[in-house]
Amino acid sequence: MQATSPETVLATATAAAGGWGGTPVPERIERLRSAQKILQSHQEELAQGVCREIGKPITECRAEAAALVTKIDFAVSDAERFLAEEKPVDAPYPSRIRQRSRGPSLVVGPFNWPLHLSHGPATAHLLAGNPVILKPSPMAPVVSARYASLMSPLFPPGVLQIAQGGTELARTLCFDRRVRSIVFTGSVPAGRGLLAEITALDPTKDIALELGGKNASVILADADLVRAAQMVAESACLTSGQRCNATSRVLVDGKVLPIFSRELAAAISPFRPGWPADEKTRLGPLVNAGSVERYRSALTAPAGVKFLEPGKIHAEIGGRRGYYVDPCIRLWPSSTAFLGDTGSRTEFFSPVMDVIPVESQEAAIAAHNAVPFGLSASVFTTSRKSFEHFADHLHAANIYANLPTTMSPSALPFGGWGDSGNRHPGGRGLIRFAADEQVLQEAPDSLS
C-alpha cells in the first residue's frame, strides 16, 4: 500500500490514471459507497487514533470520524450534479459539454484535521476520475496510514496511495509534472510560496489552497450577549484554537463592552486543559512545543492591553505531561492600537482572543478588513439589515449570523480570500475544480 519512493508513487499513480479516468462515474460512486461502509464501521478506531496522535479531545475526534462518512454523501451528490454531461439547446451545432479526468492529484493534509481535511478533497478527485496521492502531516502518520489501509483496497491498484514524509517529499510531489492537481492545507507562507512557484513553472497545474485565518466575531449592541459570549468562547477553544476558522478577534460595540467582557469571562471558564481521552475534556493540549512558543508570545502584551484571562502554560495536567495551556483573552484599548501591533495581526493558532472595542458598524468593518485574511466571520445581532450590511462589506468568504466562526458544515462550500486561500472551495463543490471541461461539436448528420 505504501510505496517506497516518490518516483514509485508517481509512476504507479500515472499508470492507474487511464483506467480510473475511464471508469464510468456510477462505478466510481459504487466504490465510494463501499468505502463509506468501511469508514462507518471503523469510526471509533479512527477517532481514538486522532486523539492519541494529535491530542484533540475525543468528542471532537468522534465528530471528525463521523464527518468522513457523511462527506461521501455530499461528494456523491456533487458528482451527480457537476460531472453529468450537458447538451446545450442553443448551440449552433449538436454539442456536448463533458468533464474529463485530469490525472494524478496530490492532497497535502494538515495535523489538526488529519483525516477529514484530506478525505474531503480525496473523495472529490476520486469521483472525478483522478488517482489520489495522500501526503499527511508528519504529526499524524499512524492514523493517516490506517485510514489509507482501509480505503486503498477498495480501488484499483495505484488509485489511492499514501506517501509519508515532510516538506521535502511534499515539494518533490508538488513540482512533478505528472501531478495535475494539488490540494494544500497549511500555513500562509508555505501556501503562497507554493502557488507562486508552481504558477511560474507549470501554469497548467491546478492548485487549491486552504490557509490560515484571523477570524473575527462582531458583537453589535443589540446582540444576545450571553449567546454571543458562549459562541465566541467555543469557537476560540475548539481544537485548542488550532483551527483556521477559530475566532481570534472579537470586535465589540463599546456601549456593551463591559457587559460582554463579563459574559465572555464566564463562558470561557469550562474550557480548562485536560487529558484529551477524557470524555469531559473540552480543551486538549497544543500539538507540539512550537505551538506553545507561539502561544507564549501572546502572554506579553503591549502597553495599554489588559488581560481578561491571563493565560498560562502547564508543564503537566493531572500528572500527565503535555503542551497544555489556558485560554488567553486580551482587551485592547482601541482598534488602532491592535492594528499597530504587527505580531498580534498574525495567527497564534492557539486559544488566544483579542477583544477590541469599536464605536460603530463602519468602524467594525474597517477594523475587520484591515488584516489580510478573509476566511470566516460571525456577526451577532438581532437585525437582518445589519447582518446583510456586514455581509456586503466584510472581506470574508464565510459569514455567519449568531453562529460560531467554526461552523463550516460539509453541506456548504468552504474557501478563503486574501491570505486565507485562493477561493477554491475546500468543502461542497470542490469537484468543480477536479475535472477538465471539454466541449464537443459536430456538423449535423455528419456522423453515423
Backbone hydrogen bonds, N-H to C=O, Kabsch-Sander energy under -0.5 kcal/mol:
donor,donor_aa,acceptor,acceptor_aa,energy
3,A,1,M,-0.7
3,A,162,I,-0.5
9,V,5,S,-2.2
10,L,6,P,-2.8
11,A,7,E,-2.7
12,T,8,T,-2.5
13,A,9,V,-2.4
14,T,10,L,-2.5
15,A,11,A,-2.3
16,A,12,T,-1.6
17,A,13,A,-0.9
17,A,14,T,-0.6
18,G,14,T,-0.6
20,W,16,A,-2.4
21,G,17,A,-2.8
22,G,18,G,-1.5
23,T,20,W,-1.1
27,E,24,P,-0.8
28,R,24,P,-1.9
29,I,25,V,-2.7
30,E,26,P,-2.0
31,R,27,E,-2.1
32,L,28,R,-2.1
33,R,29,I,-2.3
34,S,30,E,-1.7
35,A,31,R,-2.1
36,Q,32,L,-2.2
37,K,33,R,-1.6
38,I,34,S,-1.8
39,L,35,A,-2.8
40,Q,36,Q,-2.1
41,S,37,K,-1.7
42,H,38,I,-0.8
42,H,39,L,-0.7
43,Q,40,Q,-1.0
46,L,42,H,-2.3
47,A,43,Q,-2.6
48,Q,44,E,-2.5
49,G,45,E,-1.8
50,V,46,L,-2.2
51,C,47,A,-2.4
52,R,48,Q,-2.4
53,E,49,G,-1.9
54,I,50,V,-2.9
55,G,50,V,-0.7
55,G,51,C,-1.5
56,K,50,V,-0.5
58,I,276,P,-2.7
60,E,57,P,-0.8
61,C,57,P,-2.1
62,R,58,I,-2.3
63,A,59,T,-1.4
64,E,60,E,-2.1
65,A,61,C,-2.4
66,A,62,R,-2.3
67,A,63,A,-1.9
68,L,64,E,-1.1
69,V,65,A,-0.7
69,V,66,A,-0.7
70,T,66,A,-1.7
71,K,67,A,-2.2
72,I,68,L,-0.8
72,I,69,V,-0.7
73,D,69,V,-0.7
73,D,70,T,-0.5
74,F,70,T,-1.5
75,A,71,K,-2.6
76,V,72,I,-2.6
77,S,73,D,-2.0
78,D,74,F,-2.3
79,A,75,A,-2.3
80,E,76,V,-2.6
81,R,77,S,-1.4
82,F,78,D,-3.5
83,L,79,A,-2.1
86,E,97,I,-2.8
96,R,440,L,-2.4
97,I,86,E,-2.6
98,R,96,R,-0.5
98,R,438,Q,-2.7
100,R,98,R,-0.5
100,R,436,D,-3.4
102,R,434,A,-0.5
105,S,131,P,-2.9
106,L,181,S,-2.5
107,V,133,I,-2.8
108,V,106,L,-0.6
108,V,183,V,-2.9
109,G,107,V,-0.8
109,G,135,K,-1.7
117,L,113,W,-1.6
118,S,115,L,-1.0
119,H,115,L,-3.3
120,G,116,H,-2.3
122,A,118,S,-1.9
123,T,119,H,-2.6
124,A,120,G,-1.6
125,H,121,P,-2.3
126,L,122,A,-2.6
127,L,123,T,-2.4
128,A,124,A,-1.6
129,G,126,L,-1.2
130,N,125,H,-2.9
132,V,159,V,-3.4
133,I,105,S,-2.4
134,L,132,V,-0.5
134,L,161,Q,-2.8
135,K,107,V,-3.1
135,K,133,I,-0.5
137,S,110,P,-0.5
140,A,137,S,-1.9
144,S,140,A,-1.2
145,A,141,P,-2.0
146,R,142,V,-2.1
147,Y,143,V,-2.2
148,A,144,S,-2.3
149,S,145,A,-2.3
150,L,146,R,-1.5
151,M,147,Y,-1.9
152,S,148,A,-3.0
154,L,151,M,-1.9
155,F,152,S,-2.0
159,V,156,P,-2.0
161,Q,132,V,-2.5
162,I,1,M,-0.6
163,A,134,L,-3.2
170,A,166,G,-2.2
171,R,167,T,-2.5
172,T,168,E,-2.2
173,L,169,L,-2.4
174,C,170,A,-2.7
175,F,171,R,-2.3
176,D,172,T,-0.6
176,D,173,L,-0.8
179,V,176,D,-1.4
180,R,104,P,-3.0
180,R,178,R,-0.6
181,S,104,P,-1.1
182,I,206,D,-2.2
183,V,106,L,-2.5
184,F,182,I,-0.5
184,F,208,A,-2.8
185,T,108,V,-1.9
186,G,210,E,-1.6
191,G,187,S,-2.3
192,R,188,V,-2.9
193,G,189,P,-2.2
194,L,190,A,-2.3
195,L,191,G,-2.4
196,A,192,R,-2.3
197,E,193,G,-2.4
198,I,194,L,-2.6
199,T,195,L,-2.4
200,A,196,A,-1.6
201,L,197,E,-2.2
202,D,198,I,-3.3
205,K,202,D,-2.0
206,D,180,R,-2.2
208,A,182,I,-2.9
210,E,184,F,-2.7
211,L,209,L,-0.5
211,L,420,S,-2.3
212,G,419,D,-0.7
215,N,246,A,-0.7
216,A,376,S,-0.8
217,S,249,R,-2.2
218,V,378,S,-3.4
219,I,217,S,-0.6
219,I,251,L,-3.2
220,L,218,V,-0.7
220,L,380,F,-2.1
223,A,220,L,-1.7
225,L,223,A,-1.1
228,A,224,D,-2.7
229,A,225,L,-2.3
230,Q,226,V,-2.1
231,M,227,R,-2.6
232,V,228,A,-2.5
233,A,229,A,-2.5
234,E,230,Q,-2.2
235,S,231,M,-2.5
236,A,232,V,-1.4
237,C,233,A,-1.3
237,C,234,E,-0.5
238,L,234,E,-2.2
240,S,237,C,-2.1
241,G,238,L,-1.7
242,Q,239,T,-2.2
243,R,241,G,-1.2
246,A,243,R,-1.5
247,T,235,S,-1.3
248,S,215,N,-2.4
248,S,246,A,-0.5
249,R,215,N,-2.3
250,V,354,D,-2.8
251,L,217,S,-2.4
252,V,250,V,-0.7
252,V,356,I,-2.3
253,D,219,I,-2.6
254,G,358,V,-2.7
256,V,253,D,-1.8
257,L,253,D,-0.5
257,L,254,G,-0.6
260,F,256,V,-2.9
261,S,257,L,-2.7
262,R,258,P,-1.7
263,E,259,I,-2.2
264,L,260,F,-2.8
265,A,261,S,-2.2
266,A,262,R,-1.7
267,A,263,E,-2.4
268,I,264,L,-1.9
269,S,265,A,-0.6
269,S,266,A,-0.7
271,F,268,I,-1.7
272,R,270,P,-1.5
274,G,283,L,-1.9
278,D,275,W,-1.9
281,T,278,D,-1.5
283,L,272,R,-0.6
286,L,323,Y,-3.4
292,V,288,N,-1.4
293,E,289,A,-1.9
294,R,290,G,-1.8
295,Y,291,S,-2.1
296,R,292,V,-2.7
297,S,293,E,-1.5
298,A,294,R,-0.5
298,A,295,Y,-1.7
299,L,296,R,-1.5
301,A,299,L,-0.6
305,V,302,P,-1.7
306,K,331,L,-2.4
308,L,306,K,-0.6
308,L,329,I,-2.1
309,E,329,I,-1.7
311,G,327,P,-0.6
314,H,324,Y,-2.9
317,I,320,R,-2.5
320,R,317,I,-1.7
321,R,319,G,-0.5
322,G,315,A,-1.3
324,Y,314,H,-0.9
324,Y,322,G,-1.2
326,D,312,K,-2.4
328,C,351,P,-2.7
329,I,309,E,-2.1
330,R,353,M,-3.0
331,L,306,K,-3.8
332,W,330,R,-0.6
332,W,355,V,-2.8
335,S,357,P,-0.5
338,F,334,S,-1.7
339,L,335,S,-2.8
340,G,336,T,-1.4
341,D,338,F,-1.7
342,T,340,G,-0.8
344,S,341,D,-0.7
345,R,341,D,-0.7
345,R,342,T,-1.1
346,T,343,G,-1.0
352,V,350,S,-2.9
353,M,328,C,-2.8
354,D,248,S,-2.2
355,V,330,R,-3.5
355,V,353,M,-0.6
356,I,250,V,-3.3
356,I,354,D,-0.5
358,V,252,V,-2.6
364,A,360,S,-2.0
365,I,361,Q,-2.4
366,A,362,E,-2.3
367,A,363,A,-2.4
368,H,364,A,-2.6
369,N,365,I,-2.5
370,A,366,A,-0.6
370,A,367,A,-0.7
371,V,368,H,-1.1
374,G,417,W,-0.8
377,A,398,N,-2.1
378,S,216,A,-2.1
379,V,400,Y,-2.9
380,F,218,V,-3.2
381,T,379,V,-0.7
384,R,382,T,-0.6
387,F,383,S,-2.1
388,E,384,R,-2.9
389,H,385,K,-2.0
390,F,386,S,-2.3
391,A,387,F,-2.7
392,D,388,E,-1.8
393,H,389,H,-0.8
393,H,390,F,-0.9
394,L,390,F,-3.0
396,A,394,L,-1.6
397,A,374,G,-1.2
398,N,375,L,-2.0
400,Y,377,A,-2.5
402,N,379,V,-2.1
402,N,400,Y,-0.6
407,M,404,P,-1.6
412,L,409,P,-1.8
417,W,374,G,-2.5
419,D,372,P,-2.3
420,S,417,W,-2.2
421,G,418,G,-1.3
422,N,209,L,-1.0
423,R,416,G,-1.9
426,G,414,F,-6.5
428,R,412,L,-2.0
430,L,427,G,-1.6
432,R,429,G,-2.0
433,F,430,L,-2.4
434,A,431,I,-1.4
435,A,431,I,-0.5
436,D,100,R,-3.0
438,Q,98,R,-3.1
440,L,96,R,-2.9
442,E,94,P,-1.7
446,S,443,A,-1.6
